């Protein structure tokens, strides 16, 4: 796989977000670490995708969602400003 192939990176990031959401839905206390690992993987992958395609609105929106979950509001504001530029 080409490590810079945007569609694959975007889809893989979505998979990790879905896995994290399913982990949260399970309601098990001991699953929080797994949730955090999955969200972190998704963030890393989507950040790389963003570097490749910085004007992709869907990637920016997913990064906003992840940073909101992590309470990184300064990054959320920065990404929202980026969306308004379009």
C-alpha positions in Angstrom: 0.0 0.0 0.0 1.2 3.5 -0.8 1.6 5.3 2.5 0.5 8.5 0.9 -2.6 7.2 -0.9 -5.3 9.5 0.5 -8.4 7.4 0.0 -6.9 4.5 1.9 -5.7 6.7 4.7 -9.1 8.3 5.0 -11.0 5.0 5.0 -8.6 3.5 7.6 -9.1 6.5 9.8 -12.9 6.0 9.6 -12.4 2.3 10.5 -10.6 3.3 13.7 -13.2 5.8 14.6 -16.0 3.2 14.1 -14.0 0.7 16.2 -13.6 3.3 19.0 -17.3 4.2 18.9 -18.2 0.5 19.2 -15.8 0.2 22.1 -17.6 3.0 23.9 -21.0 1.5 23.2 -19.9 -1.7 24.9 -20.1 0.2 28.2 -17.3 -1.8 29.8 -15.1 0.1 32.1 -11.9 -1.7 31.2 -12.3 -0.8 27.5 -11.3 2.9 28.0 -7.7 2.2 27.2 -8.6 0.4 24.0 -10.9 3.3 23.0 -8.1 5.8 23.5 -5.7 3.7 21.4 -8.2 3.5 18.6 -8.9 7.2 18.7 -5.2 7.9 18.7 -4.6 5.7 15.7 -7.4 7.4 13.9 -6.0 10.8 14.7 -2.5 9.9 13.5 -3.8 8.4 10.2 -6.2 11.3 9.5 -3.5 13.9 10.4 -1.3 12.3 7.7 -4.3 12.3 5.3 -4.8 16.0 6.1 -1.1 16.7 5.2 -1.7 15.0 1.8 -5.0 16.7 1.1 -5.3 19.8 3.3 -8.5 21.0 1.6 -10.6 17.9 2.2 -13.5 19.0 4.3 -14.5 15.6 5.5 -11.0 14.9 6.9 -11.0 18.3 8.7 -14.5 17.6 10.2 -13.3 14.2 11.5 -10.2 15.9 13.0 -12.5 18.4 14.6 -14.6 15.6 16.1 -11.5 13.8 17.5 -10.0 16.9 18.9 -13.3 17.8 20.5 -13.4 14.4 22.2 -9.9 15.0 23.5 -10.9 18.5 24.7 -8.2 20.2 22.5 -10.3 23.3 21.8 -7.4 25.4 20.4 -6.9 22.8 17.7 -10.7 22.6 17.1 -10.8 26.4 16.6 -7.8 26.2 14.2 -9.5 23.5 12.1 -12.8 25.3 12.1 -11.1 28.4 10.8 -9.6 26.2 8.1 -13.1 25.1 7.1 -14.3 28.7 6.9 -11.6 29.5 4.4 -13.4 27.3 1.8 
